[in-house]
Amino acid sequence: MIWRFKEKQPTTSANLKVESDLSTQSFDLLRAIDAESIVVAPGDKVIYYSNGINTFNLIKDERIQNKELNNLVRAVRRSGIQQDATMELPRGPIGGGTHDLLVRVTSMGDAGLIAVLIFDDSEMRRLDSIRRDFVANISHELKTPIGALSILSEAVLEASNDPEAISKFASRMQAESKRLSDLVQEIINLSRLQDDDPLKNGKIINLSEVINDAIDQSRLNAEKRKITIFFEALDDAQVLGDKSQVGMAINNLIENAINYSPDSTRVTVTLKVNDQIAEIAVSDQGIGIPEKDLERIFERFYRVDPARSRLTGGTGLGLSIVKHIANNHGGDVSLWSVEGAGSTFTLRFPLATQEVSEKISSQE
């Protein structure tokens, strides 16, 4: 874990005592504890915090921004009694993702310092819930292509004297094998997403670059269908997170638009910034989605049209992965669609703050 001191304060007898108290009595202890830390001096000024605190967006201009946490600090300062609490913080200004935190606030030394220790319990709770659901869903989904391969292999054996039938069954076996392979790859992708928190070790991502890369990955598929992909960047936008995950989410939306669009149509990708939120909209001229399916479209393995999903090779996991990536980055994803008029998926991420960008740049 990387630890970082705030800018050194002017030298006074009080400051010397604060720095001595922190360095000689507490620094080694804070470094040894598996938790993120904040040290607050008299006047509620933050003089020290661990690098991982950036994940929670708690500090701005050397002050704690969260009212509940400030109340705990002041309660300890008044009473001298340690305070323990649980807190739920949003992963960003939008979206449904949260950090579930265990917080301990206690006095530290004789200089009026208050230590805040934060233990992030959200990953353990989230993974436990997701894995239970995931195992139940995946066992059902794997049965379909595996069962189909078993039946087709029997058909091939029975048609050993009919070359035309063998060719037909072999082609179907290839299709089912690809479907099974794609499903396993999507499962691997989703499993990796569930194990990683992209904000803890996040990097600054240029969204225009990631969108162009995602379009390049889909260009061959689009050209086969004579579908044009048009990208318009109305604003520059940088976000904090994992570049490969954000790219995967955008590529999944583009591939989805291509797969559900008629030949010789157009897919449009736009990037703009609205109130410190980056918005990536992927629009198609496809078949649209029935109103009854809109609320369930991001569920794992949910398919609006199972027959069409088999034709396009859809696994039912692509949009679930998009939602998962959005939530993990403190963002969200939404859908507008009308049957026969096409669909627009909008992926939103909070912009990286200047303070976070500067800190990450200084570490590289």
N, C-alpha and C positions, 0 to 999 in steps of 0.2 A: 504493500500500500504506500502511496506517495503522500507525504505530509508537506504542507506549505504554510509558511508564516506570512502574515500580512505585512505591509510596509512598516519599517521600523519607525517608532514614534520619537519625538524629541527627547533628549536625555534630561530627566529630572530625577530627584530622589524617589518620587513615587513610581515613576516608570522603571527605574532601576530595580526597585523592590518587586514590581510586577514581573519583569523579565526574569529576575533571579528566581522568584517563586515558581514560575512556569517551567523554567529550564532545569532547575536542580531538583524539584520535588515531583514534578508531574509529567514531564515530557516522555520519559522512558515508560511510565505506566500507561499513558495514552497510546503510545506506539504498540504496546504489547496487547492491548485489548482489541478483540475482533469486532470493532464497531466504528462508525463514523463519529467524529467529535467536533464540538465547538467550545471555545472558551470565551466567556463574556466578562469584561472588566466593569468596574463601577461606571454608572452612566449608560449601561446597556450597550456598550460598544464592543463589537466582536474584534478580538485581537488575534485570534487563531482559529483555523478550522482545517479539517482533513479534506483532501481533494475530492472524496466521494460525496461531500455535502452538496457539490454542484448539481448532482443528480436530482435533488429535492427542491431546488429553486427557493431555498429558505433565506438566503442572505443577499442584501442589496445595499450598497453604500455603507458597508460595515455595520449593518443593523439586521437583526432577525425580523423577517417580514410576517411571520405567522403569529397571529394574536394568541392562540392557545399556548404555543411554546413560550412566548414572552411572559404570559401570566405565570407559567411554571417557574421561570427564572426569577421573577419578582417575588413569588411565594417563598422560594428557597432563600433569597436574599433577606427577606423579612424575618423568617422563622429559623433559618439555619437547618431545617429538617429536609432530608432528601425527598424528592417527589418522583413517583413512577406513574406513567400513563401510557395508554395506547392511542395512536393517532392514525388517521387515514388521510393521505395527501393525494391529490390528483397527479397523474404523471405529466400532465400538461394542462393548458387552459381550456382544452376541448377533449372530447373522447371519454371513454368509460374506464380506461386503465387507472389503477390506483397503486400507491405504495402503502402497505400495512406496516406501521412502525411501532416498535416498542421503545419508549423514551425514558431515560433516567437523568434527572437533573440533581446535582449535588454541589455543595461548597467545596472549594479547593484552596487550601492554604489560608494565610492570614491577611491577604491583600485584597479581599473582596472579590476574588475570582469565582466564577460559577462555571462548572463543567457540564456540558450536555452530551450524553452518549446516546446514539441512535442505532438501533438494531433493526434492520429491514427484514421482516418476517414474511413479506408478501410473496416472494418466490416459492418458499416452502408450501404455503397454503395453496397458491395457484397451481403449482405442479401436481400436488396431490389430487386436486379436483380434476384437472385436465386429464391426467393419466387414467383415472378411473373411467371417465367417459370415453377416452380415446380407445382403450382396450376393448370396450364393449362394441363400439362402432366398427373398429377395424376388423374384428373377427367376422362380422357379417359381410363387410365389403369384399374381403378376400375370398369368401366362399364362391362368389359369382364367377370370376374368371377361372379359378381353379376347377370348379365344377364343369364349366364349359370345355376346358382343355381335356378333362377326363372323358367326357362324352364324345368329343371330336376324335380323340385318339382311338376309341373303340370303333367309331364309324370308319376310320381309315383302315383299321385291321379287317373289318368286314367287307370293305370294298377293294380288297387287294387285287382283284381281277378287273377293276374298272378305273382306268387311268384318269378319265374325266372327273369321276367322283373324288378320287384321291386328291387331284389338283384343287378341287373346290374346297374340300375339308381342310387341306393343308393351308390354303389362303386364310380360311377362318381361324385356324390355329395360330397363324402368324399375327392376325389382328388381336386375338385374345392375349397372346403372349406380350404384345406391345402394351396393351391395356394394363396387364398385370405389372409390367416393368414400370410404366408411368405411375401407377398407383403406389408402388413401393418407393419410387423416387419422391413422390409428394409426401408420403409418410415420413421419409427421412428428413425432408425439408421442414415439415411441421414439427418434428421432434427436436430438431436443432433450434428452431425458433422458441420452443417452449423452455429450452435449457439456457438460453442466452438473454441477458438484459442489455439491450443496445445502448441504454443511456449511461450505464456505469462506466464503460470504457469507450464512449461515443467519440466520433470524429466529426469535423465540420464537412458537410456534404453540399456540393453545388448541384442543385436539382436539375438545371438545364443539361449538365453533362450526363447525369444519370438517366434522364429521359431519352436523350439521344442514343445512349448505349442500349436502352431497352427497345427502342424502335429498330435499331440495327439488328438485334436478335430476332425480331419478328418480321423483318423485311422479306425474307425468302418465302415464308408462309403467305404473306400478303400478296406477293407478286404472282404466286401460283393461282391465286383467286382474282387477280387483276384488281386488287383493293389498294387504294392510295392512302398512305398515312401522312397526315399533315400536322406539323408541330408549330405552335405559335407561343413564344415566351413573351408575355406582356410585361413581366418584371423579373429582376434577378432575385434569387431566393437561396438562402443557405440555412440548413437545418442541422440539428445535432442527432447523431445516431450511427447506425451501421449501414454503410453504403451498399453492401451486397443485399441486405434485407430490403431496403427501400427500392433498389433496382428490381428485385424479385416481385414486389408488390405492383410496381408500375407495369412490368412486363406481363404479369398475369392479367391485368386489366386490358392491356392491348391485345393479347392473345384471345381473351374472351370476346372482345369486340369483333375481331376478325372471324372467329369461329361461328359467331351467331349473326353474321352479316351476309347478304346476298353477294354474288360475284359482281365485280365492276362497280362497287360502291366506295365510300370514303369513311375513314376513321380519323377523327380529329382529336389532337391532344393539345390542351392549353395549360399554361402555367401563369398564375397571377398571385399577387399578395393582397390580402384584405384584412386590415386591422391586425397586423403582425402574425397572420396565419397564411402559410403557403397553400394554395389550392391547385391541385392537378386534376383536371377534368378530362375524361376519356369518353368521347361520344361516337356512336355508330349510327348507321342507317338500317339497322337490322330489324328483326321480327318483334322486338319489344318483349316485355315480361308482364304477364297477367297481374292485376292488382292483388289478387289473393295470395300471390307468391312473393310479393315484395318484402314482407316482414321476415320471411324465412330464407331469403336468398343467400345470406352469409353463414348459414348453419353448415357444419361439416357434413359432407356427402349428400346435401340436398340438391336435387336436380329438378328444374322446372319441367324439362322434357327429357325423360330418361332415354327414349329412343334416339333423339338427336344427340344426346351426350355420348351414346355408343358410337354414332357415326363420326363425331368430331374427336373422339378419344378423351372426352372429359371425365375427370375422376371425381368431381364433386367436392374437391378440396381447395381449388384455386382461389375462390372468393373468401373462403374461411381463412386461408393464409393471409390474404390482403387485410382482412379485418384484424387479425392477430398482430401483424406488423404495425398497422396504424395505432392500435391501442398501446403496444409496447413502446412506441415513440411519442406517446402523449397526444396522439391525433385521433382521427376517426375517418370513416368512409361512409358515404351515403349514395343513394341511387334515385334517379328520376327515370321513369320509363312509361311509355304508352304503347300498347300493342299495335303493331303495324307502323309505328313512327320512330322506333329506335330507342336507345337507352343512353344515359349519361351517368357514369360513375365518377364521383368526386372524392379524391383522397386529400386529406388535409393534415398538415404538420405545423406545429408552432415554429416560428423562426428562431434560430439560435441567437441568444442575446449577445451584445457586444462584449460583455464581461466574460462570458463563457468562451467565446471565440478567442479572446486574447489569452485566456488561461491555457487553452488547448494549444494555441500557436506557440506559447512559451515553452511547452513541454516537448515540442517536436524538434 
